[in-house]
């Protein structure tokens, strides 16, 4: 009788222990590891949001890894990533592939308005740039525009805005947005094309240093000049305003979707604002995202 009781007791304890182990391994929004793939152009805001999430949920560990926008999308479709940051619109074929591969509806989680900006050295006499100049320059063999590489968010977005394919544009390359700023002085007749988030943080010393090295050109369209400032982003009148959004490959509410929800809440949107970008959700009555 005692032996039977001991066997039953051991059996019950083993079930409890096994159950606890399973519970420990269960994914959750408040603990675990996550890697987010983002283009270097919006690395700063992504890292700031990741830091904010880890402060709120100390048992989470989020790593932000930079990867060209198109390559990050491929990783998501292959199941090698749970969350990526995107700026360009997906075409119908890409949306169909996303929904087939992930078994999810395409629901981009928009969280910020950023911009692609055109910069020249501080001592350049150039004060603005027209849409016609941008169009003509990107078809010229002179390759007067400098991008941070192929497959990058900046190139993709400008091509999309001009209704062209990236492969049809002619340009020079200096790898990295910050490198473009640092080396632009060596090429006085060139125009750098970078992401605003590269130096948008108002009180960051490195951002201040980078801003002091270049001049951001207003874009003139149909005779009217537009700036990539808060007003230009909020109204989306600045022609190269872009909306940043998260795309996930996670069907339940674990750390990936927890992070996305946090980024779109009031606290996450305040972090976006501190990055010098326009929050997407915090001013619903003012933001006119088209």
C-alpha positions as CSV (number, residue, x, y, z in Angstrom):
1,X,0.0,0.0,0.0
2,X,2.8,2.4,0.9
3,X,4.6,1.5,-2.4
4,X,1.5,2.3,-4.3
5,X,1.2,5.7,-2.5
6,X,4.8,6.5,-3.2
7,X,4.4,5.6,-6.9
8,X,1.3,7.8,-7.2
9,X,3.1,10.7,-5.4
10,X,6.1,10.5,-7.7
11,X,3.8,10.4,-10.7
12,X,1.9,13.5,-9.5
13,X,5.1,15.4,-8.8
14,X,6.5,14.6,-12.2
15,X,3.4,15.9,-13.9
16,X,3.6,19.2,-11.8
17,X,7.3,19.6,-12.7
18,X,6.7,18.9,-16.4
19,X,3.9,21.4,-16.4
20,X,6.1,24.0,-14.8
21,X,8.8,23.4,-17.3
22,X,6.4,23.8,-20.2
23,X,5.0,27.0,-18.7
24,X,8.6,28.4,-18.4
25,X,9.2,27.7,-22.1
26,X,5.9,29.2,-23.2
27,X,6.5,32.4,-25.3
28,X,5.2,35.6,-23.8
29,X,5.1,39.3,-24.6
30,X,6.8,40.2,-21.3
31,X,9.8,37.8,-21.5
32,X,12.1,36.3,-24.1
33,X,14.3,37.2,-27.0
34,X,13.5,39.1,-30.2
35,X,15.6,40.3,-33.2
36,X,14.3,43.1,-35.3
37,X,15.6,43.7,-38.8
38,X,15.7,47.3,-39.8
39,X,17.3,49.4,-42.6
40,X,20.1,51.5,-41.2
41,X,18.1,54.7,-42.2
42,X,15.7,54.1,-39.3
43,X,18.0,52.2,-36.9
44,X,17.9,54.9,-34.3
45,X,14.2,55.1,-33.8
46,X,13.9,51.3,-33.8
47,X,16.7,51.0,-31.1
48,X,15.0,53.7,-29.0
49,X,11.7,51.8,-29.1
50,X,13.5,48.5,-28.3
51,X,15.2,50.2,-25.3
52,X,11.8,51.5,-24.1
53,X,10.2,48.1,-24.3
54,X,13.0,46.4,-22.4
55,X,12.8,49.0,-19.6
56,X,9.1,48.2,-19.3
57,X,9.6,44.5,-19.6
58,X,13.0,43.7,-18.0
59,X,12.8,40.0,-18.9
60,X,12.9,40.8,-22.6
61,X,16.0,41.0,-24.7
62,X,15.6,42.8,-28.0
63,X,18.4,43.0,-30.6
64,X,18.2,45.4,-33.4
65,X,20.0,44.2,-36.5
66,X,20.6,46.4,-39.6
67,X,19.8,44.9,-42.9
68,X,18.8,46.4,-46.3
69,X,15.1,46.8,-46.5
70,X,14.5,44.3,-49.3
71,X,16.8,41.7,-47.7
72,X,14.9,42.1,-44.4
73,X,11.6,41.4,-46.2
74,X,13.1,38.2,-47.7
75,X,14.1,37.0,-44.3
76,X,10.6,37.6,-43.0
77,X,9.0,35.7,-45.8
78,X,11.5,32.8,-45.2
79,X,10.6,32.7,-41.5
80,X,14.0,33.9,-40.4
81,X,12.6,37.1,-38.8
82,X,9.6,37.8,-36.6
83,X,9.6,41.6,-37.1
84,X,11.0,44.0,-39.7
85,X,10.7,47.7,-40.3
86,X,9.6,48.9,-43.7
87,X,9.0,52.2,-45.5
88,X,8.1,51.4,-49.1
89,X,4.7,50.0,-50.1
90,X,4.6,46.4,-51.0
91,X,3.2,45.6,-54.4
92,X,0.1,43.2,-54.8
93,X,2.4,40.2,-55.6
94,X,4.5,40.8,-52.5
95,X,1.4,41.2,-50.3
96,X,0.0,37.9,-51.7
97,X,3.3,36.1,-51.0
98,X,3.4,37.6,-47.5
99,X,-0.1,36.3,-46.7
100,X,0.6,32.9,-48.2
101,X,3.9,32.4,-46.4
102,X,2.9,33.7,-43.0
103,X,-0.8,32.7,-43.0
104,X,-1.6,36.3,-41.8
105,X,-3.5,39.2,-43.2
106,X,-1.3,42.1,-44.4
107,X,-1.8,44.6,-41.6
108,X,1.2,47.1,-41.5
109,X,1.6,48.6,-38.1
110,X,2.3,52.3,-38.9
111,X,4.2,54.1,-36.2
112,X,6.1,57.1,-37.5
113,X,6.5,59.6,-40.4
114,X,10.2,59.9,-41.5
115,X,11.6,61.4,-44.7
116,X,14.3,61.0,-47.3
117,X,16.3,64.2,-47.4
118,X,18.7,65.7,-49.9
119,X,21.9,67.2,-48.4
120,X,24.9,69.2,-49.7
121,X,28.0,70.4,-47.9
122,X,27.4,73.3,-45.5
123,X,29.4,75.7,-47.7
124,X,27.6,74.7,-50.9
125,X,25.9,77.7,-52.7
126,X,22.9,75.4,-53.5
127,X,19.8,76.4,-51.4
128,X,17.1,74.1,-52.8
129,X,16.3,71.4,-55.2
130,X,13.4,70.9,-57.6
131,X,11.5,67.7,-58.4
132,X,12.6,68.2,-62.0
133,X,16.3,68.3,-60.9
134,X,15.8,65.1,-59.0
135,X,14.2,63.3,-61.9
136,X,16.7,64.4,-64.4
137,X,19.7,63.9,-62.1
138,X,18.8,60.3,-61.4
139,X,18.7,59.5,-65.1
140,X,22.0,61.3,-65.9
141,X,25.3,59.5,-66.4
142,X,26.9,62.1,-64.1
143,X,25.5,60.2,-61.1
144,X,25.3,63.4,-59.1
145,X,23.2,61.7,-56.3
146,X,24.8,59.6,-53.6
147,X,22.8,56.8,-52.0
148,X,23.8,54.4,-49.2
149,X,23.5,51.3,-51.5
150,X,21.2,49.1,-53.6
151,X,18.3,47.4,-51.9
152,X,18.2,50.3,-49.4
153,X,15.1,52.0,-48.1
154,X,16.2,55.4,-49.4
155,X,16.7,54.2,-53.0
156,X,13.5,52.1,-52.9
157,X,11.4,55.1,-51.7
158,X,12.8,57.7,-54.1
159,X,12.3,55.2,-57.0
160,X,8.7,54.6,-55.8
161,X,8.0,58.3,-55.5
162,X,9.3,58.9,-59.0
163,X,7.4,56.0,-60.4
164,X,10.5,54.2,-61.5
165,X,12.3,51.0,-60.8
166,X,15.5,51.3,-58.6
167,X,17.5,49.5,-61.4
168,X,16.6,52.3,-63.8
169,X,18.2,55.0,-61.7
170,X,21.8,56.2,-62.0
171,X,23.6,57.1,-58.8
172,X,26.8,56.9,-56.8
173,X,27.2,54.9,-53.6
174,X,28.8,55.5,-50.2
175,X,27.8,52.7,-47.8
176,X,25.9,54.1,-44.8
177,X,23.9,57.3,-44.2
178,X,26.4,58.7,-41.7
179,X,29.3,58.0,-44.1
180,X,27.6,60.0,-46.8
181,X,27.4,63.0,-44.5
182,X,31.0,62.6,-43.4
183,X,32.5,62.2,-46.9
184,X,30.2,64.5,-48.9
185,X,32.7,67.4,-48.6
186,X,35.0,65.5,-50.8
187,X,32.5,65.7,-53.6
188,X,31.3,69.3,-53.7
189,X,29.1,68.8,-56.8
190,X,27.3,65.8,-55.5
191,X,24.0,65.6,-53.5
192,X,23.6,63.1,-50.6
193,X,20.4,61.2,-50.2
194,X,19.8,60.0,-46.6
195,X,17.2,59.1,-44.1
196,X,16.1,62.0,-41.8
197,X,16.4,59.7,-38.7
198,X,20.1,59.6,-39.3
199,X,20.4,62.9,-37.5
200,X,16.9,63.8,-36.4
201,X,17.4,63.5,-32.6
202,X,17.2,67.1,-31.4
203,X,19.6,66.9,-28.4
204,X,21.9,64.1,-29.4
205,X,25.6,65.2,-29.7
206,X,26.4,63.0,-32.7
207,X,23.2,64.1,-34.5
208,X,24.2,67.8,-33.8
209,X,27.7,67.1,-35.2
210,X,26.2,65.5,-38.4
211,X,23.7,68.3,-38.9
212,X,26.5,70.9,-38.7
213,X,28.3,69.2,-41.6
214,X,25.6,69.5,-44.2
215,X,22.7,71.6,-45.4
216,X,19.3,70.0,-45.9
217,X,17.7,71.2,-49.2
218,X,14.0,72.2,-49.3
219,X,12.3,70.4,-52.2
220,X,10.5,72.7,-54.7
221,X,7.5,71.1,-56.4
222,X,5.3,73.1,-58.8
223,X,6.9,76.4,-57.6
224,X,6.3,75.7,-53.9
225,X,9.1,74.9,-51.4
226,X,8.7,72.2,-48.8
227,X,10.8,71.3,-45.8
228,X,11.3,68.0,-44.0
229,X,10.3,69.6,-40.6
230,X,7.5,68.6,-38.2
231,X,5.0,70.5,-40.2
232,X,6.1,69.1,-43.5
233,X,5.9,65.6,-42.1
234,X,2.7,66.0,-40.2
235,X,0.8,67.3,-43.3
236,X,2.8,65.0,-45.5
237,X,3.3,68.0,-47.9
238,X,7.1,67.4,-48.0
239,X,7.2,65.3,-51.1
240,X,9.5,62.6,-49.7
241,X,7.7,62.0,-46.4
242,X,7.5,58.2,-45.8
243,X,5.5,56.2,-43.2
244,X,7.5,53.7,-41.2
245,X,5.7,50.5,-40.3
246,X,6.3,47.1,-38.7
247,X,5.6,43.9,-40.5
248,X,5.4,40.7,-38.4
249,X,5.5,37.0,-38.8
250,X,3.9,36.0,-35.5
251,X,0.4,34.7,-35.3
252,X,-0.1,35.0,-31.6
253,X,0.5,37.7,-29.0
254,X,4.1,37.1,-28.0
255,X,7.1,39.4,-27.8
256,X,7.0,40.5,-31.4
257,X,3.4,41.6,-31.3
258,X,3.9,42.9,-27.8
259,X,6.7,45.2,-29.1
260,X,4.6,46.4,-32.0
261,X,1.7,47.2,-29.8
262,X,4.0,49.1,-27.4
263,X,5.5,51.1,-30.2
264,X,2.0,52.3,-31.3
265,X,0.8,53.2,-27.8
266,X,1.1,56.7,-26.3
267,X,4.5,55.8,-24.6
268,X,5.9,54.4,-27.8
269,X,4.8,57.4,-29.8
270,X,6.4,59.8,-27.3
271,X,9.7,57.9,-28.0
272,X,9.2,58.4,-31.7
273,X,8.6,62.2,-31.0
274,X,11.8,62.4,-29.0
275,X,13.6,60.9,-32.0
276,X,12.7,64.0,-33.9
277,X,10.1,62.1,-36.1
278,X,6.4,62.6,-36.5
279,X,4.4,60.1,-34.4
280,X,1.8,58.4,-36.5
281,X,-0.8,57.6,-33.8
282,X,-0.4,60.3,-31.2
283,X,-2.0,63.2,-33.1
284,X,-4.8,61.4,-35.0
285,X,-6.7,64.6,-35.7
286,X,-3.7,66.4,-37.1
287,X,-1.8,63.8,-39.0
288,X,-3.0,63.6,-42.6
289,X,-1.3,60.3,-43.8
290,X,-2.2,59.6,-47.3
